[in-house]
Amino acid sequence: PGKYSFQMTYGGYTQQKSNIDISLDENKPLVYTTTDMLVTFEDSLGNPIEGGVVRYYASGWKNFGITDENGEARFELLPGIYSFQMIYGGYTQQQSNINIETTNPLEYKTVEMAVNFKDSANGPIEGGVVKYYASGWKDFGTTDVNGVAKLQLLPGVYSFQMTWAGYTQQKSNIAITTTNPLEFQTIDMEVKLETCSGAGLEGGLAKYYASGWKTLGTTDTNGSASLELLPGTYSFQMTWAGQTEQRSNVDITTINPLIYKTTTVTLQYPGTIQYYAGGWKTLTSPMELLPYNYTLKFGSYQTQFNVTGCSLTKSVIILSLKNHAGNGLAGGTARGGYGSNFGTFFVPGSTASNGLLYVYQDGIQ
């Protein structure tokens, strides 16, 4: 006989009763009684949610149950203070220090999270694909004709992604109880094709890279093409007269419009001039070309020509030194001129192994 302390351990939890006088009839038997603990789960409109996974902490996290069609899960627990978790949509919300004798039922409620998608003029964009991160990226929804997608989520902090036109923009650490709706907005990205003097060129094909090369548009009479794009860093291409120029790591929030400039090429040669850009094409002087080190043909003679700057104006003369059998001779040097100055102009370099020497005279003479 005497006074003792007793513990009952059940479901991982231990309840203690102290100073129990075992000689008293009122303590015989010593009774422990569990509590019918109820956890409810509903959406923002008060509708029950089935399938919420409930856990409680008692010497580790343990399964409590899954909410039924009434949004309820029940479990017999010893009276005490517990922590509970609700897992739904990949996300876990925890409520701690819950005295199940005073807080019963324990309620969980989702938030109707809205994501809005609009263009640079604040018009709604349909078809934006939204995802959220909760134990991995999960589908949130696709924006409707009003540019809105909605989903019931447990309160908490999430990351969201909007995918549009192949590009994905992410926003992180979003507390959906304070930032709701979450807005994504595109930028009217403009790409221009101009001469060095600023005159627009029609017909340039602009592309951008977002999960592959995609068409931005064809430049109009003002040399402009534009498309609504999510903010971010892209690569762009401009194709003009068969040649493509690429610009990489372009932040469209700071570089807008993106301008491509051509070079005015004027070449004099008494025959057909061709340049290679996705195939051989005829060069008609003067002609606007994107800067590039082109391969050119002057008749049947082929050489490289670096097109750069605002304008390139040259007279092209080809000197050929051959032996009696028609084979090219290397090492021949030349000079020339005109009128009384003939012979005063020394041609840089000497004939190559094919016997050819190209003379590029500035200006047209």
C-alpha positions in Angstrom: 0.0 0.0 0.0 1.1 3.6 -0.7 1.1 6.3 -3.3 2.4 5.7 -6.8 2.7 7.4 -10.2 1.4 5.5 -13.3 1.9 6.0 -17.0 -0.2 4.7 -19.9 1.5 4.6 -23.3 -0.7 4.3 -26.3 -0.4 5.4 -29.9 3.1 6.6 -29.1 1.8 9.0 -26.5 2.3 8.7 -22.7 -0.3 10.0 -20.1 0.8 10.1 -16.5 -1.2 10.0 -13.2 0.7 10.9 -10.1 0.1 10.4 -6.3 -2.3 7.5 -6.7 -3.2 5.9 -3.3 -3.8 2.3 -4.4 -5.4 1.5 -1.0 -8.4 3.6 -1.9 -11.4 1.9 -3.6 -11.9 4.9 -5.9 -8.5 4.2 -7.5 -9.3 0.5 -8.0 -9.2 0.0 -10.9 -7.2 2.9 -12.2 -8.9 3.9 -15.4 -7.4 5.6 -18.5 -9.9 6.9 -21.1 -9.0 7.9 -24.6 -10.6 10.9 -26.4 -12.4 10.6 -29.7 -10.3 13.2 -31.5 -11.9 14.7 -34.6 -10.0 16.5 -37.4 -12.2 18.3 -40.0 -11.1 19.5 -43.5 -13.0 21.9 -45.7 -12.4 24.4 -48.5 -12.7 28.2 -48.5 -16.5 27.9 -49.1 -17.1 25.5 -46.3 -17.4 22.4 -48.5 -15.8 19.2 -47.1 -12.6 17.9 -48.7 -12.1 14.2 -49.0 -8.6 12.7 -49.1 -6.7 14.9 -46.7 -3.9 12.9 -45.0 -3.8 13.6 -41.2 -0.8 12.8 -39.0 -0.1 13.4 -35.3 3.2 13.6 -33.4 3.8 11.2 -30.5 7.3 9.8 -30.3 7.5 10.5 -34.1 4.9 11.3 -36.7 2.2 8.7 -36.9 -0.8 8.2 -39.2 -4.1 9.6 -37.8 -6.3 8.9 -40.8 -7.6 10.2 -44.2 -10.6 12.6 -44.3 -13.8 11.0 -45.7 -16.5 12.3 -47.9 -17.6 14.5 -45.0 -14.1 15.9 -44.7 -13.6 14.1 -41.3 -11.0 11.9 -39.8 -11.2 10.4 -36.3 -8.8 8.6 -34.0 -8.8 7.6 -30.3 -6.0 9.3 -28.5 -4.9 9.7 -24.9 -5.7 13.1 -23.5 -2.8 15.5 -23.9 -1.1 18.1 -26.1 -0.2 17.1 -29.6 1.0 18.4 -33.0 -1.0 17.7 -36.1 -0.3 17.8 -39.8 -2.7 18.0 -42.8 -1.2 16.9 -46.1 -3.1 17.9 -49.2 -2.0 18.8 -52.8 1.6 17.8 -51.8 1.8 20.5 -49.1 1.9 20.0 -45.3 0.3 22.4 -42.8 1.2 21.9 -39.2 -0.7 23.0 -36.1 1.2 22.6 -32.8 0.5 22.5 -29.0 -3.1 21.3 -29.5 -4.8 20.3 -26.3 -7.3 17.7 -27.7 -9.6 18.0 -24.6 -10.3 21.7 -25.4 -9.6 21.9 -29.2 -11.8 19.2 -30.6 -12.6 19.1 -33.5 -9.4 20.5 -34.9 -10.1 22.4 -38.2 -8.1 22.7 -41.3 -9.3 25.0 -44.1 -7.9 25.7 -47.6 -7.5 29.0 -49.3 -8.8 29.7 -52.8 -5.6 30.7 -54.5 -5.9 32.8 -57.7 -3.2 33.4 -60.3 -3.9 36.2 -62.7 -2.1 36.5 -66.1 -2.3 39.7 -68.2 -0.4 41.4 -71.0 1.4 44.7 -71.1 -1.8 46.5 -71.7 -3.5 44.8 -68.7 -5.6 42.6 -71.0 -6.2 39.0 -69.8 -4.2 36.2 -71.4 -5.8 32.8 -71.9 -3.7 29.6 -71.9 -1.0 30.4 -69.5 0.1 27.1 -67.7 0.5 27.5 -63.9 2.3 25.2 -61.6 3.1 25.3 -57.9 5.8 23.6 -55.8 4.8 21.2 -53.0 7.0 18.1 -52.7 7.7 18.6 -56.4 6.1 20.8 -59.2 2.4 20.1 -59.5 -0.3 21.3 -61.9 -2.2 24.3 -60.7 -4.3 25.0 -63.8 -4.5 26.9 -67.1 -5.7 30.5 -67.2 -9.2 31.0 -68.7 -10.6 33.7 -71.0 -10.3 36.1 -68.0 -6.7 35.2 -67.5 -7.4 33.5 -64.2 -6.6 30.1 -62.7 -7.8 29.0 -59.3 -7.0 26.1 -56.9 -7.8 25.3 -53.3 -4.5 25.1 -51.3 -3.6 24.8 -47.7 -2.3 28.1 -46.2 1.4 28.4 -46.5 4.4 29.6 -48.5 4.7 28.3 -52.1 6.7 28.8 -55.3 4.7 29.3 -58.5 5.6 29.1 -62.2 3.9 30.6 -65.2 4.7 29.0 -68.6 3.8 31.0 -71.7 5.1 30.9 -75.3 7.7 28.3 -74.2 9.2 30.4 -71.4 8.8 29.8 -67.7 8.8 32.6 -65.1 9.0 31.6 -61.4 8.0 33.5 -58.3 9.1 32.1 -54.9 8.3 32.5 -51.2 4.7 33.5 -51.9 2.5 33.5 -48.8 -0.9 32.8 -50.3 -2.8 34.2 -47.3 -1.3 37.7 -48.1 -0.4 37.6 -51.8 -3.7 36.5 -53.4 -4.2 36.9 -56.3 -0.6 36.4 -57.6 -0.1 38.3 -60.8 2.1 37.5 -63.8 2.4 40.1 -66.6 4.0 39.9 -70.0 6.2 42.6 -71.7 5.5 43.8 -75.3 9.0 42.8 -76.6 9.9 44.7 -79.8 12.7 43.6 -82.2 13.7 46.1 -84.9 15.7 45.7 -88.2 17.1 49.0 -89.4 19.7 50.4 -91.7 22.6 52.3 -90.1 20.7 55.5 -90.6 17.7 54.2 -88.8 15.4 53.4 -91.7 13.2 50.4 -91.1 13.6 47.2 -93.2 10.5 45.1 -93.9 10.6 41.3 -94.1 13.2 40.4 -91.5 12.3 37.2 -89.6 12.7 37.5 -85.8 12.9 34.4 -83.6 13.5 33.9 -79.9 14.6 30.9 -77.9 12.4 29.4 -75.2 12.4 25.6 -75.1 13.4 25.7 -78.8 13.5 28.5 -81.4 10.1 30.1 -81.9 8.9 32.8 -84.3 8.5 36.2 -82.8 7.3 37.8 -86.1 8.3 39.4 -89.4 9.3 43.1 -89.4 6.7 45.5 -90.9 7.3 48.6 -93.0 8.8 50.3 -89.9 11.2 47.4 -89.4 9.4 46.3 -86.3 8.1 43.0 -84.9 6.7 42.5 -81.4 5.3 39.8 -79.2 4.1 39.5 -75.6 6.7 37.6 -73.6 7.2 36.9 -69.9 10.0 38.9 -68.3 13.3 37.1 -68.4 16.5 36.5 -70.4 16.2 35.2 -73.9 18.3 34.6 -77.1 17.1 36.2 -80.3 17.8 35.7 -84.0 17.2 38.0 -87.0 17.3 36.5 -90.4 17.7 38.9 -93.4 18.7 38.2 -96.9 19.5 34.7 -96.0 21.9 35.5 -93.1 21.1 35.1 -89.4 22.5 37.2 -86.6 22.1 35.9 -83.0 22.0 37.9 -79.8 22.2 35.9 -76.5 21.4 36.7 -72.8 19.1 39.6 -73.6 17.2 40.8 -70.6 14.0 42.1 -72.1 13.2 44.1 -69.0 16.2 46.4 -69.8 16.8 45.9 -73.5 13.6 46.8 -75.4 13.5 47.3 -78.3 16.3 45.0 -79.5 17.8 46.6 -82.6 19.6 44.9 -85.5 21.6 47.1 -87.8 22.5 46.3 -91.4 25.5 47.4 -93.5 25.0 49.1 -96.9 27.2 47.1 -99.3 28.2 48.6 -102.6 30.6 46.6 -104.8 31.8 47.3 -108.3 32.8 44.3 -110.4 32.2 43.8 -114.2 30.4 40.5 -113.7 28.0 38.6 -111.4 28.6 38.9 -107.6 27.2 36.2 -105.3 27.3 35.8 -101.6 26.7 32.7 -99.5 23.9 32.8 -96.8 22.0 29.5 -96.6 22.8 29.1 -100.3 24.3 31.2 -103.0 22.4 34.5 -103.6 23.0 37.4 -106.0 24.3 40.6 -104.6 22.9 43.7 -106.2 24.7 46.9 -105.2 23.8 48.7 -103.1 22.4 46.1 -100.8 21.7 45.9 -97.1 23.3 43.0 -95.3 23.7 41.9 -91.7 27.3 42.1 -90.4 29.1 38.9 -91.1 32.2 37.5 -92.7 30.7 36.4 -96.0 32.0 34.1 -98.7 31.6 35.9 -102.0 32.0 34.9 -105.6 33.1 37.3 -108.3 32.3 35.4 -111.4 34.0 32.1 -110.7 36.5 33.5 -108.2 35.7 33.0 -104.6 37.0 34.9 -101.5 36.0 36.1 -98.0 34.5 39.5 -97.4 34.0 40.9 -93.8 30.9 43.1 -93.9 30.8 45.5 -90.9 30.0 49.1 -90.0 27.5 51.4 -91.6 28.7 51.0 -95.2 31.1 49.1 -97.3 32.0 50.5 -100.7 34.7 48.8 -102.8 35.9 48.4 -106.3 36.9 44.8 -106.7 39.7 43.9 -109.1 41.0 40.4 -109.6 44.6 39.9 -110.9 45.5 36.5 -112.3 49.0 35.3 -112.9 49.4 32.1 -114.9 52.1 30.2 -116.7 51.9 29.1 -120.3 49.9 25.9 -119.2 47.3 28.0 -117.5 48.4 27.1 -114.0 48.5 29.8 -111.3 51.8 31.2 -110.2 52.4 32.3 -106.6 54.5 35.3 -105.5 53.6 37.8 -108.2 53.3 41.4 -107.0 51.5 44.2 -108.7 51.1 48.0 -108.8 48.9 50.2 -110.7 47.2 53.6 -110.9 45.5 55.7 -113.5 46.4 58.6 -115.8 49.8 60.1 -115.1 49.8 58.4 -111.7 50.0 54.9 -113.2 52.3 52.6 -111.3 52.3 54.6 -108.1 49.8 52.3 -106.4 51.3 49.2 -104.9 48.9 46.3 -104.4 49.3 44.8 -100.9 50.3 41.1 -100.8 51.2 38.8 -103.7 49.5 36.2 -105.8 48.5 33.0 -103.9 49.1 29.5 -105.1 46.2 29.7 -107.5 47.8 32.8 -109.0 45.1 35.2 -107.8 45.5 38.5 -106.1 42.4 40.5 -105.1 42.5 44.3 -105.1 39.9 46.1 -103.0 39.9 49.8 -103.9 38.0 52.1 -101.5 35.2 53.9 -103.3 33.9 53.3 -106.7 36.4 54.4 -109.5 
